[in-house]
Amino acid sequence: MSSVVRLPRRIYRGAEISRTPNIIDDYDFSSVYQPILSPTHRKLVGYEALVRVRKNNESISPFTLFEQAEKNNQTPELDRHLLQLHLDNFAASSQAVWLFLNINPGTCIHPEASLEKLALQCKRSGIDPEKVVLELVETASDNPAALLEFILKAKAHGFQIAIDDFGMGDSNFERLWRINPLIVKLDRSLLVNAENNSRARMLLESLVKMIRESGSLVLLEGIENHTQAHIALQTEADLLQGFLFARPSNLKQHEPELTEQALKRIIADSSESSAQDIRDQESYFRLLRFEILEACHSLSRELPFSTACNKLLEVDGVKRCFLLNPQGIQQGNLARANPDIHRGKFNPLYHSAGAQWTHREYFRNALERPQHISSCRPYVGLPDAKRTVTLSTMLPGQQVFCVDIHPDEMFGGQLEFPATL
């Protein structure tokens, strides 16, 4: 999210509006616009309108402005004034892109600032409502039925709908599906957390996928560095926004070509980074396959189990090795990597000799693909309650050799195992 504060999302609860628009006369307002980009099309597809406020040549926080407006019962009138300002300035640019407007549903359903009047404002500015995306916060209203009615009326007028800041507070998928917005803007905190935590990154990718499959486009905003851009591109989000591409500016000063060139450079850098990650992972898988086969050969020569697994347990991410008989019953205890021994917490599940694992995917994989080293889908391993992938292969005598790996410890948690090594 831009550091330029956007229009408020508070629901208007005031009574009669003052007929003296002091809040408008006392301040100077200007529109700035931040580009919204499609990485697939590699071009600019929209702008989000933001407001800057000055009084006596000093910058004023929009939050301060709207606190004063609410105190004077002038919020709807101020909103309408700023929407007209944004529409007029946008119309002057004549660009064939969306205009994103932050809008307060409580203001719009007020008689002084209805949707009909907003549609009329668009007409006066020469802008088709279909070019206008109304940004709403799905949790902003304490009356979900009224919010849904507002959205249905907005769509009837031709406006597009975007849900803003989804993923924070009490965001609700049921409400999201009922609203059925064209675009869902994810709260920037999700991207920031994904930059610092591999599990948060997986959750972000899953969230993007789920929203896209439900029928809405996903916009990731607040992208400020190349790492965040790389994560955003990896999620396959449909739209991107942030200071890394362009800061909010007057449309007369903005050069779309430069913003699109920046996007293309960032996409190219991300693609090269992804290609290098693939090369590094392929090298890791080759080493892993070699050491697993070496361990299998050592076991075939009847070396002690712990001795046969020594070199394999030195490979990054490898935590445990164990052996199953044809009935899936574990033969003896685990061979463990040294850091795994000092686990520090009591866990009665850690010693698993005699446990039966026939229900596990990795046991079935070995039976179905006896000539391969197979990988299972990630799951939570019982010995340490950590995300685990188990590789398995069949040994002579129908025994199954298994190797537990913690994938989150390598490649920033982005290690994806193929079905077979």
N, C-alpha and C positions, 0 to 999 in steps of 0.2 A: 504494500500500500504506500502511496506517495506520502511524503512528509507534508505536502500541502493538504490541509484538512478539508474534507469534503462537506457537503451539506449535511445537516443534522438528521438523526434518525429518531428523534424523540417524537412521541405521539402528541399532537396538539390537544389540550384539554381546556383551553381557555373559553371565555364567554364571548362577549361582543368585541369585535376588532375596533381599535381606535381608528377614527377617520383621518387623523393627522399623522402622515407617514414620516415622523421624525427620524425613525431608525434608518430610513432610506436617505433622507436629506443630510444626515449628520456624518455619513461615511462615504468614501470613494471606493467603488467596486471595479474589479477587472476580471476578465475570464482568462484562464490558462487551460491548455489542453495537453493531456499526456497520451502519446500514441499507444494503440493496442495492435498487436502484430500476430499474423498467422505464420507459424514456422513451416507449415506444409506448403502454403502458397509463397512463402518468403517475401511477404509484402505487408504494408500497413493496411489494416481493415477497419480501424475505428479510432476515436478519441474519447477519452473521459474528460468531461468538463469539470474544472475545479475553480474555486473562487479565491481571489486574493483581496484583502481588505486593508484600507489605509484611512487614517484620520489625522488631520494636521500634519501630513507628510510622514507619519509613523505607521509602521505595519501593526495591524491588529489581528489577534488570533480569531479565526472564525468562530471558535467555541465561545469566546467572549462576546462576539457580536450576537450570536443566537441566544445566549443567556439573557442579554438585554432585550432582544426581540420578544422572547417568551415572557419576560417580566412585564413588558408593555402590551402583551396580547397582540403582537404584530407578526408572529411567525408566518402565518399563511401569506400575508402580503409581501413579506421579505422573500419568501420562497418564490412566489410568482414573479417578483421583480428580477431575481437572479436567474430564474429559468428563461425569462425573456431575453436577458442580457446574453446568456450562453447561446440561445438559439440564433439571435441576431448576428453575433460574432462568428458563429459557425457557418451561417448561411452565406456570409461574405466570401468564404473560402471556396465554395462550389466543389468540394471533393466528394467523390462517390464512395463514402465510407459511413459506418455507423457513428452516431453521436450518443455516448453514454451519459445519462443524467441521473445523479443521485436525487431521489425524490422521497418525500415523507408522505406515506399513505394517509396519515391523520390530517395533514394539510390539504391534500388533494380532495378528500371527501367533504371538506368544509365548503359551504355554499360560496364563499368568496374566492375559492381556488379549486374549482371542480375539474374533472378530467375533460369535460367539454370545453372549458376555458383553455386548458393546456393544448388540446387539439386545435383550437382557434389560434392560439399563439404560434403553433407550428405553421399553420396555413398562412398567417400574416408574414412569417419569416421565409415562406417559400420552401418549407421542409416537409416532406411526406412523413407522417407518423411512423411508417415502416422503417425509416432510417434512424428512428429514435429508440434507444434501449433504456428503459427505466430500471434503474438499480434500486432494489429493495432489500432490506434485511429481513430474512424469513422469521426471525425471532422478535422483530421490533414491536409487534402489536400484541396487546393483551386480549385482543378479540380476533382470533384466527378466522372466524367466519366472515367478519367484515373485511379482513385483508384479502381473503380469497375472492370475495365479491368485487373488491376494487380491481384485482388482477384480471378477472373475467371481463370487466368493463373496459379496462385498458386494452386488452387484446381485441375486443370488439371495435375499438377505435383505430386499430391497426398498429398500436405500439408493441414493441418487443419487450420481453421481461427477462431481467437478470437478477439472480439471487446473490447478494453480496455477503462477504465474510462468513461463508458457510464453513462449518467445522469448528466454530467457537461457541461458547455458551451452551445453550440447550438446543443446538441445531438438530432438526428432526427429519429423518428420511421420509416418514409418512407424509409430513407437510410438503416436503420437496416434491414428491411424486404427485400430490394433489395439485400443486401449483403448476407443475410441468413447464418450467422456464426454458427459454431458448438457451440461456447461458447460466452456469454456476461459477461464481468467483470464489475461490477457496481463500480462507483467511491466511494471511502471510505467515502467521506463526507456524503453520504446518510445514511450509517450505524451510523456514529457519530451523525448526526441529529436525527436519530430514537432513539438513546439512551437517548436523552434529551427532546424529544417532542413526545407526543402520536400521534399527527396528522401526523408527519413525519414518524412515525413507520407504520401507516396504509398505507401511500403512498408507502413506501418501499415494504410492503407485496403485494400491488396491482401491483407494477411494476414487482416484481419477478414473480407473477402469469401470468401477461400479456406476458412477454418474454417467459416463459416456454410454454404457450399455443400457441405462435407463432412458436415454433419448435426449440428453442435454449436452451442449458443448461445455468444456471446462476451461476456465481462464485462471492462470497462475499469475498473481501480481506481486509487486514488491521485489522483483529480481534485481539485485544490486551488484552481484559479482559473478564471475565465470563458473564457479562451483555450483551456485544456485541455478544458473542457466543450464548447465549440464544436467542437473537433476531434473529440472523442468522438462527438458527435451526428452530425457529418458522415460518420463512418465507418459509421454505421448499426449500431453495436454494440447488442446486445440488452439488456444490463444495465450499470448504472453504480454506482460506489461512490467515496466520497471525502469529505474534510473540507468541501468546498464545499457539500455537501448536509447533512451531519450528522457530528458527531464521535461516537466510541464513548461509550456511556453505559449506566447502569443502565436496564433496560427500564421500571421504574416511573417514571423521570424522563423518559423519551423520549415525545414527542408525535408520533405518525405524521403527523397532519394538517399540522403545521408543516413537516416534512420534505417532504411531498408538495407543499405550497404553494411551497417553495423550488425544487423540481424544475420545477414549472410556470412559475415566473418565469424560470428559467434557459433553459428551452425557448423561451419567448416572446422573450427577448433574443437567443438564437441565431438564431431564425427571422427577426427583424428585421435582424440583421447579414447573414444570407444574402441577404435580399431587397435590401439595399443593395449587396452585392457584385454581385448580378445586374444591378442598374441601372447600376453603374459599368462593368461589363464590356460591357454593351450600348452604352454611350457610346463605349467604346474601339473596339468593332467597327465602329461607324458611322464614326468617324474613319479607321480603317484602310481600310475599304472606299472611302471618298471619295478617300484619297490613292493607293490602288492604281489606281482608275479614272482619276485625274488623270495618273498616270504612263503608263497605257495610251494616253490621248489624246495625250500628248506624244510617245510613240513612234510613234503613227500619223502625227504631223506631222513625223516623221523628225528629231526632236531627238537630239543625242548621248545615248547610253545613260546615262552618268553624270549628265548634266544632267537627264534625264527622271526619274531616281530620287532626286534631291536631297531634296525635301520628304518623300518616303516614308521615307527613311533617318533622318529626324529623329524619327519616331514611336517612342515607347518600345518596346523589345524587338526592333525590326526591325534585323537585322544585315547582311543581304546581299540583293542582287537579281541575277538572272542570266536569260539568254534561251536557249531551246532551239529548234532547228529542228524540222521535222515528223518527223525521224528520232530526235529526242531528244538530239542532239549539241549541246553547249554552244557558243554563239556568243560568242567573246571571253572575257574574264575577268570576275571578280565586280565589281559596284559595292558598296562596303562602307561601313558606318557608321564614323565616325571612331574610336570606342573599339575597334572590331574590327580596325583596321589595326595597332594596337600590341599585337599578341598575345604577343610576347615569347618565343615558342618556335619552334624550327625544326619545320616540318611540310611534307613534300614533297607532301601532298595539297591544300595550300591553293590553289595555282595550278591551276585545273581547266579552262582553255580546251581545247576539243576532247574533253572527257570525254563519255561516252554515258550517259544517264540513263533509257533506255527502261524499265528494270526497276523504276524507282521509282514508288511509289503516286501521287505528285503529278503525274507526267507522264500516267499513265493517267486520273487524275481530270479533267485538262484536256481530254483527248480525249473522255471520256464525257459531260462536262457543259460544252460549249464556251461557253455563255452565262452561266456562273456563275464566281464566285471560290470555288474549292474548297479545303478544308484536309485535310491528310493526318494520319494518326496520328503521335504523337510518336516520334522516332527519334534516334539519335546522329549528329549531323552530322559529316561527314568533315573539314571544314576546322579544327574546333576541339574535336572530341570532346565537344560539349555537347548536351544535350537540345534538340531542334529540332522545330518544326512548319513545314512549307513550304506556303504558299498559292500556288495556280497558276490561271491563266486563259488562254484562247486569244485570240491576237491575229489580225488579218487576215493572210492568208498562211500560216495554220496554224502560226505560231510560238507558243511557250508562254512566258509571262512568269511567273517564279517569285520568291517572296519568302520568305527564311528568317527565322524569329522564334525567339527564346529565351523560351519561355513562363514559365520559372522566375523571370524577372526582374520579373514583374508579379504583383500581387494575391497576394503570398505564395506563389507557385508554384501557385496554385489556378485559374489561367486555363484554362478548357475551351473549346476551339474548336468551333463548330457545323460540320456537314458543309459548309455553304456560307455565305458572308457575304451 
